[in-house]
Amino acid sequence: MSDLRDIATLCKEIDYLTKQVDTLRTERDESRRMFCQTLCKFIGDTPGLAETFANDQGWDCYKGLIQ
């Protein structure tokens, strides 16, 4: 019976930690979008520079910011 409680507790902890990871990923993605938007405002007239930087970082946040 104790083992089942331990497993149940671990499952709850895993669920909690998974939700935290999802929250952190969402916050990270939002921060990247904000950075890309700021970068586009400051160097948006420089063709491809902001997009190249974002791509070099492996970010897809540049898509749709400047047409």
Secondary structure as UniProt FT lines:
FT   HELIX           2..43
FT   TURN            44..45
FT   TURN            47..48
FT   HELIX           49..56
FT   TURN            57..58
FT   TURN            61..65
//
